[in-house]
Amino acid sequence: MKKERKGILCCLALVVTFLFCGVCLAYDQSLKNEPDDAVDLGEVVVSATKSEKMIVDTPVSISVIKKDELDQAPNVTIDEAFRYTPSVQVIRGEGIGTTHNFINIRGIGTKRNLLYVDGVNMVESMSGNTTLSLLPTQGVEKIEILRGPSSALYGGRGMSGVINMFSSPPEKGVKGCVKSFFGNYDFKKYNTNISYGSDKWGIALDASNTGTDNYWSRDNMIKRTYDYRSGDYSYDFDADYEKSDHVGWENWNRDYEEKSIQPKIFLTPNDDTRITVSMGYMENETGNGYTDRYTDANGNDVEKYLEKDKEFIGLSGKTNLSDSSNISYRLTYHHLESKNTGENMDLAKSLDDPAQLAPGGRAPQFYRSESSQGSKDYEFELSYSKSLTSQMLGDHNLTVGMQYQSNNVYWSIQEQGTGRSLTNPVDTTKTGYSLYLQDEYFINDKFTLTSGLRGDMYDEFDEQLSPKLALHFKPNPDTQYFISSGYAFNPPSYSQKFGTDWNMTAYTIRTNNSNLDAEKLWSAEIGVRKRFKENLNCSLSAYYAEARDLIESIKEKKKIGGSNKVTMTYEYHDNIDRAVMQGIESEITYDFNKHHHLTGSFSIMDAENAQTDKKLPQIPEMMGSIAYQYNRDFNLFGQEHKFWSTVRGRGQNAFLIEEYSVDEPKEVSGFFVVDLSMGIDVAKHAKLFLNATNLFDKDYREFTYTRYQSGRMVMFGAEIYF
């Protein structure tokens, strides 16, 4: 039955896409005799082919989030904007904190995508993840979200897609602003920016300070029972009760504090060269609950904490060598270090050692611990592009490039106070390099065939080849069709392959597997983009993907200290699963007039383990979003002012979540949340605004990972600028 349903969904995706293509063709035919008007070709993007190209000429699915959308939306963190694009899940299990936050594109899974800020790769090689809370929230010009396998150009982790963030170059002269806003849970955020721009160069400095109190202290919560020592969870989604009635959360803290500073330099020494230097230093601390095993001198529970420090610098640029050739270059350094306190067994010893048991022999012996882990990631990339024309071979744009990367990863766990090592520390450096080739063959003014191949060589697993082929058909400036197919891979994170042993929860030990190999994926998609008249833009695409050698966790029970009474869950990762992902995704923008704008997206996804026919966790079957934006300029007391308001909502149906202590995933209900932003720009020198997230559901039943996010947040603030 499940295989039959998968076949039906795949056929439905193709039928719907082809029907939409037919509608577009019929519409184009009806306009054949109408006079041609000047056509706005839309946004310029670079992610699809690593070269500047109008979005209408890209042969893949891509979405663009513009600066005005970011400025007039109630985003607490920048990744909230990603959620309003098709097939993109932002999984935040701890509110704005730094733990349990991931991105999932097309249901292919977390840790299988890339994210760049001004050319700096933000993926941490140790964990394979991106700390979303440490992304810039101001000074962003636009965000490009490329969906589908991208390893042919981007290499490892470009398995499900690539997100590119670009900073705003400074305006001419000296500009600056100070912004602050406040909200419930003692939320507060202060931003400041100062910049200078000229014809040849510009510099900008962004700084911010963010903090919030413990949002788990609110009164209304979904009932959860949690046993600290066994790790057992249970939920009651129908319970309507106050916090005093529940068990399990009252000793946990999730406050958060973050500081960041980000200088940027923009150079245009001549008409042919553009260079961006982007730097950043960020630090934060997340409350990580209270330990149940240790107390201070007064007998109080001692709070655990998680600290993260991040620094990066990147130089990226492009130089035109002639009218038909150019070189692009990128040199980056990215270092993230995590420190946290907790409790750990002495895993430098054998698990059979009787010393692993606490006095009485009925529980493991834990020690108050301090952990430090991180990665220093270096990347260098150089590419050369050349336009070629010949009578025999036709018109081509050829790109050849190389990339080198070096990752120094480290991890240690020590006992607090003594400095004694509680596990075997890790400190190693791994390197990799790659070569890639891309050819854009302009068959005629309507058809373009793009082909690419990349080879990646790593120290720790087999070489990978990633081919891709795409055909783009543009019968007129308003209509584009594309079909593409590609192969991608995802290397295991270094923590999965080389990480040290550690106590993930009270009764779980996680260890590494040095035999892990890269995950592989093949995918194909077909799509259409269409503009109806001047104010309605639509896109629709269908995709199918097969993944193999997926990395999943394996759990085993092991006896501790030679006792039959005490057991631990031993968890490691292995290449075991094969999965199939397929779906339909659509996007629409409608401009009623210059004041009213409407955007929406809808996705249908099916992701299953092909070996067991079971649905993959954390992936809903349906996701959708809608946003309405209103802008109006007005004159008052002889001054020009501007009012704006944005209302947006998003939702998804029921999906599965996994718990560490439960073998089978649990289904949790879907949700629909509504956000609001409104404000006024006073005389082009000050802004007053009010933002609210999750207007109507103070319980916030949006489960992400194994936890849920903060409840309704209302924020107000002001910005003064010159």
C-alpha positions in Angstrom: 0.0 0.0 0.0 2.8 2.4 0.9 4.7 1.7 -2.3 1.5 2.3 -4.2 0.9 5.6 -2.4 4.5 6.7 -3.3 3.9 5.9 -7.0 0.6 7.9 -6.9 2.4 10.9 -5.4 5.1 10.7 -8.0 2.6 10.6 -10.8 0.6 13.4 -9.2 3.7 15.6 -9.1 4.4 15.0 -12.8 0.7 15.5 -13.8 0.3 18.7 -11.9 3.6 20.1 -13.2 2.8 19.2 -16.8 -0.7 20.7 -16.5 0.7 23.9 -15.2 3.2 23.9 -18.1 0.2 23.5 -20.5 -1.6 26.4 -18.9 1.5 28.6 -19.3 1.8 27.6 -23.0 -1.9 28.3 -23.6 -1.6 31.6 -21.9 1.5 32.5 -24.0 -0.4 31.6 -27.2 -3.2 33.9 -26.2 -0.8 36.8 -25.9 1.0 36.2 -29.1 -0.7 39.1 -30.9 -0.4 41.6 -28.1 2.3 44.3 -28.4 5.6 43.7 -26.5 6.3 45.9 -23.5 9.6 46.4 -21.8 10.1 43.4 -19.5 11.7 43.5 -16.0 13.7 40.3 -15.9 13.8 40.3 -12.1 16.5 39.4 -9.6 20.1 38.6 -10.4 21.4 35.5 -8.6 24.7 33.7 -8.5 24.1 30.5 -6.5 22.8 28.4 -9.3 25.8 28.5 -11.6 28.4 30.5 -9.5 28.0 33.3 -12.1 25.7 36.3 -12.2 22.5 35.3 -14.0 18.9 36.6 -14.1 16.7 34.3 -12.0 14.6 33.7 -15.1 17.6 32.0 -16.7 18.5 29.6 -13.9 17.8 25.9 -14.7 17.0 24.9 -11.1 14.6 25.8 -8.2 15.7 28.9 -6.4 14.1 31.5 -4.1 15.2 35.0 -3.2 14.5 36.8 0.0 15.0 40.6 -0.5 16.1 43.3 1.9 12.7 44.9 2.2 11.1 41.6 3.1 13.7 41.1 5.8 13.4 44.7 7.2 9.6 44.5 7.4 9.1 41.1 8.9 9.0 40.0 12.6 12.2 38.1 12.5 13.9 37.5 15.8 16.6 35.5 14.0 17.4 35.6 10.3 16.6 32.0 9.7 12.9 32.6 10.4 12.7 34.1 6.9 13.8 30.8 5.4 10.6 29.2 6.6 8.5 31.1 4.1 10.2 29.5 1.1 9.1 26.1 -0.4 10.3 22.8 1.1 12.5 24.5 3.8 12.2 23.6 7.4 13.9 25.5 10.1 14.1 23.2 13.2 14.7 25.1 16.4 14.2 23.0 19.5 15.3 25.7 22.0 13.8 29.0 20.8 16.5 31.5 19.9 19.2 29.5 21.8 22.0 27.7 20.1 21.1 24.1 20.8 19.1 21.8 18.6 18.7 24.1 15.5 18.9 22.7 12.0 17.8 23.3 8.4 16.1 20.6 6.4 15.5 21.1 2.6 13.1 18.9 0.7 13.0 16.3 3.5 16.5 15.1 2.7 17.5 15.7 6.3 19.5 18.0 8.5 23.3 18.5 8.2 22.9 17.9 4.4 23.1 21.5 3.2 25.5 24.4 2.9 25.1 28.0 4.2 27.4 30.8 3.2 27.7 34.4 4.4 29.6 36.6 1.9 31.4 33.4 0.7 32.3 32.1 4.2 31.1 28.6 4.8 29.2 28.6 8.1 28.9 24.8 8.4 31.0 23.6 11.4 33.1 20.6 10.2 33.1 19.0 13.7 29.3 18.8 14.1 28.3 19.1 10.4 25.8 21.7 11.5 25.3 25.5 11.3 24.6 27.4 14.5 21.7 29.5 13.2 21.7 31.8 16.2 25.2 33.0 15.1 24.1 34.3 11.7 24.0 38.0 11.0 20.6 39.7 11.5 21.3 43.1 10.0 23.1 44.5 7.0 21.8 41.6 4.8 21.1 42.6 1.2 19.4 39.4 0.1 19.3 35.6 0.6 19.3 33.0 -2.1 18.0 29.6 -1.4 19.0 26.9 -3.9 17.0 23.7 -3.7 18.2 20.3 -5.0 21.6 18.5 -5.3 24.4 21.0 -5.6 27.6 19.0 -5.2 28.5 19.5 -8.9 29.6 23.0 -8.0 29.7 23.1 -4.2 31.0 19.6 -3.2 30.2 17.9 0.1 27.1 18.9 2.1 25.5 20.4 -1.0 23.2 17.3 -1.0 19.9 19.0 -0.5 20.7 22.6 -1.3 22.7 25.8 -0.7 21.8 29.0 1.1 23.8 32.1 0.2 23.6 35.3 2.3 25.0 38.6 0.9 25.7 41.8 2.8 24.5 45.2 1.8 27.2 47.5 0.4 27.2 50.9 2.2 25.6 54.0 0.7 27.7 56.9 -0.2 28.8 59.1 2.7 28.5 58.5 6.4 25.4 56.5 7.5 24.5 55.1 10.9 21.7 53.7 13.0 20.9 52.7 16.5 18.0 50.2 17.1 16.6 48.6 20.2 13.5 46.5 20.9 12.1 44.7 23.9 9.6 41.9 24.5 8.2 39.4 27.0 10.4 36.8 28.7 12.6 39.9 29.3 13.7 39.8 25.6 15.9 42.6 24.6 18.0 43.4 21.5 20.3 46.3 20.7 21.7 46.9 17.2 24.0 49.6 16.0 25.5 50.2 12.5 27.9 52.8 11.1 29.1 52.9 7.5 30.9 54.9 5.0 30.8 54.5 1.2 32.4 56.0 -1.8 32.9 55.1 -5.5 36.0 53.1 -4.8 35.5 51.6 -1.4 33.2 51.3 1.6 33.3 50.1 5.2 30.5 49.0 7.6 30.4 47.9 11.2 27.5 46.1 12.7 27.2 45.3 16.4 24.4 43.7 18.5 23.6 42.4 21.9 20.7 40.0 22.4 19.2 38.4 25.6 16.1 36.7 26.9 15.0 35.1 30.1 13.9 31.6 30.6 10.9 31.1 28.3 10.2 27.7 29.9 9.0 29.7 32.9 5.7 30.6 31.2 2.5 29.3 32.7 1.0 27.5 29.7 2.9 24.5 28.4 2.2 21.2 26.7 2.3 18.7 29.5 5.4 16.6 29.6 6.5 14.1 32.1 10.3 13.5 32.2 12.3 11.3 34.5 15.8 12.8 34.9 17.6 9.6 35.7 15.9 7.1 33.3 15.5 9.7 30.5 11.9 8.6 29.9 9.6 11.1 28.2 5.8 11.3 27.8 3.5 14.0 26.4 -0.2 14.9 26.9 -1.2 17.1 24.1 -4.8 17.4 25.2 -4.1 18.6 28.8 -5.1 22.1 29.6 -3.3 23.0 32.8 -0.9 25.5 34.4 2.8 25.0 34.9 2.4 24.0 38.5 0.6 20.8 37.4 3.4 19.4 35.3 6.5 17.4 36.1 9.8 17.5 34.3 10.5 21.1 33.1 10.5 23.1 36.3 14.2 22.7 37.0 15.3 23.5 33.5 16.5 26.9 32.3 16.7 28.2 28.8 17.9 31.8 29.1 20.1 33.2 26.4 22.7 36.0 25.8 24.6 36.9 22.7 27.0 39.5 21.6 28.4 40.1 18.1 30.5 42.5 16.1 30.9 42.3 12.3 33.1 44.6 10.2 32.9 44.5 6.4 35.0 46.1 3.7 33.9 46.6 0.1 36.4 47.4 -2.5 35.9 48.5 -6.2 39.4 49.6 -7.3 38.2 49.8 -10.9 35.3 48.9 -13.1 36.5 45.3 -13.5 37.1 44.3 -9.9 34.8 43.8 -6.8 36.1 42.5 -3.5 34.3 41.9 -0.2 36.0 41.3 3.1 33.6 40.0 5.7 34.6 39.5 9.4 32.8 38.6 12.6 33.2 37.7 16.2 30.3 36.3 18.2 29.8 34.8 21.6 26.8 33.5 23.4 25.7 31.5 26.4 22.6 29.3 26.6 21.1 28.0 29.8 21.3 24.2 29.6 19.2 23.1 32.5 20.1 22.0 36.0 22.0 18.9 36.8 20.2 16.3 39.0 23.4 14.8 40.3 25.4 17.6 41.8 24.6 20.5 44.2 26.6 23.5 45.4 27.7 24.0 49.0 24.2 25.1 50.0 22.6 22.0 48.6 21.1 23.8 45.5 21.0 22.3 42.0 23.9 23.6 39.9 23.0 25.0 36.5 24.6 23.6 33.4 25.5 26.0 30.6 26.6 26.0 27.0 28.9 28.7 25.6 29.8 29.2 21.9 32.5 31.5 20.5 32.7 32.1 16.8 35.2 34.1 14.6 35.4 34.2 10.9 37.0 36.2 8.1 36.6 35.8 4.4 37.7 37.5 1.2 35.7 37.0 -1.9 35.8 38.8 -5.2 35.6 38.8 -9.0 37.8 40.4 -11.6 36.9 40.7 -15.3 39.9 39.9 -17.4 38.2 40.9 -20.6 34.7 41.3 -22.0 34.5 37.5 -22.2 36.5 36.1 -19.3 36.8 36.6 -15.5 38.2 35.0 -12.4 36.5 34.5 -9.1 38.3 33.9 -5.8 37.5 33.1 -2.2 39.7 32.7 0.9 38.0 32.0 4.2 38.6 31.1 7.9 35.9 29.9 10.2 36.3 28.8 13.8 33.6 27.9 16.2 34.2 26.5 19.7 31.6 25.1 22.1 32.2 24.8 25.9 29.6 23.3 28.2 29.4 21.9 31.7 27.6 18.7 32.5 28.3 15.3 33.9 30.2 12.4 32.3 31.4 9.0 33.3 35.1 8.2 33.1 35.0 6.9 29.6 38.8 6.7 29.4 38.3 3.5 31.4 36.7 0.3 30.3 33.0 0.1 30.7 33.6 -3.3 32.5 35.7 -1.6 35.2 33.9 -1.8 38.6 34.9 1.8 39.2 32.2 2.8 36.7 29.6 2.1 39.4 28.6 4.6 42.0 28.7 3.6 45.7 26.1 0.9 46.2 26.6 -0.5 42.7 23.1 0.5 41.5 23.9 3.4 39.2 26.8 4.6 37.0 29.4 6.9 38.6 29.3 10.4 37.1 31.7 13.3 37.5 31.0 17.0 37.1 32.6 17.7 33.7 33.7 20.5 31.3 33.7 19.8 27.6 35.5 21.8 24.8 35.1 21.0 21.1 35.4 22.9 17.9 36.8 23.1 14.4 39.1 25.6 12.6 38.0 25.5 9.0 40.0 27.0 6.1 38.9 27.1 2.5 40.4 28.5 -0.7 38.6 28.5 -4.1 39.6 29.8 -7.5 37.6 29.7 -10.7 38.0 30.9 -14.3 35.1 31.6 -16.7 35.3 32.1 -20.4 32.7 32.8 -23.1 33.5 30.9 -26.3 31.9 31.3 -29.7 32.6 29.2 -32.8 30.7 28.3 -35.9 31.2 24.6 -35.3 30.7 24.4 -31.5 28.2 27.2 -31.0 28.1 29.6 -28.0 29.4 28.3 -24.6 30.3 29.7 -21.2 32.9 27.5 -19.7 33.9 27.5 -16.0 36.7 25.6 -14.4 37.6 25.8 -10.7 39.5 24.3 -7.8 38.9 24.2 -4.1 41.1 23.3 -1.1 40.0 22.9 2.5 41.7 22.1 5.8 39.8 21.2 9.0 41.4 21.1 12.4 39.0 19.4 14.8 39.4 18.9 18.5 37.3 17.6 21.5 38.2 17.0 25.1 36.2 16.3 28.3 37.7 16.9 31.7 36.6 16.7 35.3 35.8 20.0 36.9 38.3 21.0 39.5 40.9 18.4 38.8 41.4 18.7 35.1 41.5 14.9 34.8 40.5 13.6 31.4 37.3 11.7 31.3 37.6 10.5 27.8 40.3 10.1 25.1 40.8 13.6 23.6 40.7 14.2 19.8 42.9 16.7 18.0 43.4 16.0 14.3 43.6 17.8 10.9 42.0 16.6 7.7 42.3 18.0 4.3 40.5 17.7 0.9 40.7 19.2 -2.5 38.5 19.3 -5.6 38.3 20.2 -9.3 35.1 21.1 -11.1 34.0 22.0 -14.6 30.8 23.5 -15.9 29.6 24.2 -19.4 26.6 26.4 -20.4 25.8 25.6 -24.0 23.5 28.3 -25.5 21.9 26.1 -28.2 19.8 29.1 -29.4 18.0 32.1 -27.9 15.5 29.7 -26.3 17.4 26.6 -25.1 20.4 26.4 -22.8 22.0 23.1 -21.8 24.1 23.2 -18.6 26.4 20.3 -17.7 28.9 20.0 -14.8 31.2 17.6 -13.1 33.1 17.8 -9.8 35.6 15.5 -8.3 36.3 15.7 -4.5 39.3 13.9 -2.8 39.4 13.6 0.9 41.8 12.1 3.4 39.3 9.9 5.2 36.9 8.3 2.6 36.7 7.5 -1.1 36.8 10.0 -3.9 33.5 11.4 -5.0 32.3 12.3 -8.5 29.3 14.6 -8.7 27.8 15.1 -12.2 24.8 17.4 -13.1 22.8 18.1 -16.3 20.1 20.7 -16.8 18.0 21.9 -19.8 16.5 25.4 -19.7 13.8 26.5 -22.2 12.6 30.1 -22.4 10.0 30.6 -25.1 9.6 34.3 -24.0 10.8 36.5 -21.2 7.8 35.7 -19.1 8.0 31.9 -19.2 10.7 29.4 -18.4 10.8 25.6 -18.2 13.6 23.5 -16.8 14.5 19.9 -16.2 17.6 18.8 -14.3 19.2 15.8 -12.8 22.2 15.5 -10.5 24.3 13.4 -8.1 25.4 14.7 -4.7 27.1 13.4 -1.6 27.4 14.4 2.0 30.5 13.5 4.1 30.0 12.3 7.7 30.7 15.0 10.3 34.0 14.6 12.1 32.2 14.1 15.4 30.4 11.1 13.9 33.7 9.7 12.5 36.4 10.8 14.9 34.5 12.2 17.9 35.3 11.2 21.5 33.0 9.1 23.7 30.6 11.2 25.8 27.4 10.9 27.8 24.7 12.4 25.6 22.0 11.8 28.3 22.0 10.3 31.7 22.0 6.7 30.4 23.3 7.1 26.9 26.9 6.9 25.7 27.6 8.1 22.1 30.8 7.0 20.4 32.3 7.3 16.9 32.6 5.1 13.9 35.8 5.6 11.9 34.4 3.4 9.1 31.7 5.8 8.1 31.5 6.6 4.4 29.8 9.5 2.6 26.1 9.6 1.9 25.0 9.6 -1.7 22.0 11.0 -3.5 20.6 11.1 -7.0 17.8 13.5 -7.8 15.8 14.8 -10.8 13.3 17.7 -11.1 11.1 19.4 -13.6 9.8 22.9 -13.2 8.2 26.0 -14.7 8.3 29.7 -13.8 5.7 32.0 -15.2 4.8 35.7 -15.0 1.2 36.6 -15.8 1.0 40.3 -16.8 3.2 42.5 -14.7 2.1 41.7 -11.2 1.7 37.9 -10.8 4.7 35.5 -10.7 4.3 31.8 -10.1 6.7 28.8 -10.0 6.0 25.1 -9.7 8.4 22.2 -9.6 8.3 18.4 -8.9 11.3 16.4 -7.7 12.3 12.8 -7.0 15.4 11.8 -5.1 16.9 8.5 -4.0 19.6 8.4 -1.2 21.8 5.6 -0.1 24.4 5.0 2.6 22.4 7.4 4.8 24.0 7.8 8.2 21.6 6.8 11.0 22.1 6.1 14.7 22.4 2.5 16.0 21.6 1.8 19.7 22.7 -1.1 21.8 22.4 -2.0 25.4 25.6 -2.6 27.3 26.3 -3.7 30.9 28.3 -1.3 33.1 30.9 -2.2 35.7 30.4 -5.9 35.3 27.0 -5.7 36.9 23.8 -7.3 35.5 21.7 -4.6 37.2 23.2 -1.5 35.5 23.0 -1.0 31.7 23.6 1.9 29.4 22.5 2.7 25.8 25.5 2.7 23.5 24.9 4.8 20.4 26.9 5.2 17.3 26.3 6.0 13.6 26.5 3.7 10.6 25.8 3.7 6.8 22.6 1.6 6.8 19.6 3.3 5.3 18.3 4.0 1.8 15.6 6.6 1.5 13.3 8.0 -1.2 12.1 11.6 -1.2 9.6 13.1 -3.7 7.4 16.1 -3.7 5.8 19.2 -5.3 6.7 22.8 -4.4 5.1 26.0 -5.5 5.7 29.7 -4.9 3.6 32.8 -5.8 4.0 36.6 -5.6 1.2 39.0 -6.4 1.5 42.7 -6.4 -2.0 44.2 -6.3 -0.5 47.7 -6.7 2.4 49.6 -5.2 0.9 49.4 -1.7 -0.3 45.8 -1.5 1.8 42.6 -1.9 1.0 39.0 -1.4 3.4 36.0 -1.3 2.7 32.3 -0.6 4.3 28.9 -0.9 3.0 25.3 -0.6 4.9 22.0 -0.6 3.9 18.4 -0.6 6.7 16.1 0.6 7.0 12.3 1.0 10.2 11.0 2.6 10.4 7.3 3.6 13.0 4.7 4.5 13.1 2.6 1.4 14.1 -0.5 3.4 11.4 -0.4 6.0 8.7 1.8 4.2 8.5 3.9 7.3 8.2 7.7 7.2 11.3 9.6 8.1 11.0 11.7 11.3 10.7 15.5 11.5 9.3 15.7 8.0 5.7 16.7 7.4 3.7 15.7 4.3 2.5 19.3 3.7 3.9 22.7 4.5 2.5 26.1 3.5 2.9 29.8 4.1 1.2 33.1 3.2 2.3 36.7 3.8 0.6 40.0 3.1 2.6 43.2 3.0 1.2 46.8 3.0 3.2 50.0 2.4 2.1 53.5 2.1 3.9 56.9 2.0 2.1 59.9 3.4 2.7 63.5 4.2 2.2 65.0 7.7 3.2 68.4 8.9 5.2 68.9 5.8 7.3 65.8 6.3 7.3 62.5 4.4 6.5 59.4 6.4 6.0 55.7 5.6 3.8 53.1 7.2 4.2 49.4 6.8 2.5 46.2 8.0 3.2 42.6 7.4 1.0 39.7 8.4 2.2 36.2 7.7 1.3 32.7 8.6 2.8 29.2 8.1 1.8 25.7 9.0 2.3 22.0 8.5 0.4 18.8 9.2 1.3 16.1 11.7 4.8 14.6 11.7 7.0 12.2 13.7 9.6 13.1 16.3 12.2 10.8 17.8 13.0 10.6 21.5 16.4 9.4 22.7 14.8 6.9 25.1 12.0 5.6 22.8 12.6 3.1 20.0 9.6 4.2 17.8 9.0 7.8 16.7 5.9 9.5 18.0 3.4 11.5 15.9 2.7 15.0 17.1 0.0 17.3 15.8 0.5 19.9 13.1 0.3 23.6 13.6 -0.5 27.0 12.1 1.2 30.1 13.5 0.6 33.8 12.6 3.2 36.6 12.9 2.7 40.4 12.7 5.0 43.3 12.0 3.9 47.0 11.8 5.7 50.2 12.0 6.2 53.8 10.8 9.2 55.5 9.3 9.1 59.0 10.7 10.6 61.7 8.4 13.2 59.2 7.2 15.2 59.6 10.4 13.4 57.3 12.9 11.3 54.1 12.9 8.8 52.9 15.5 7.7 49.3 15.2 5.7 46.5 16.8 6.4 42.8 16.1 4.5 39.8 17.4 5.1 36.1 16.8 2.6 33.3 17.3 -0.3 35.6 17.9 -3.0 33.0 18.6 -1.4 30.0 20.2 0.3 30.7 23.5 1.1 27.0 24.0 3.1 27.0 20.8 2.5 23.5 19.7 5.3 23.6 17.1 7.4 20.7 18.0 10.8 20.8 16.4 13.3 18.1 17.1 12.2 16.7 20.5 11.3 20.1 22.0 9.0 23.0 21.3 9.6 26.6 20.9 8.8 29.7 23.0 5.2 30.9 23.2 3.8 34.1 22.0 6.3 36.9 21.8 5.4 40.6 21.5 8.2 43.0 20.8 8.3 46.8 20.3 11.2 49.1 19.6 12.6 52.1 17.8 15.4 52.8 15.4 17.1 56.2 14.8 19.2 56.6 11.7 21.1 59.2 9.7 
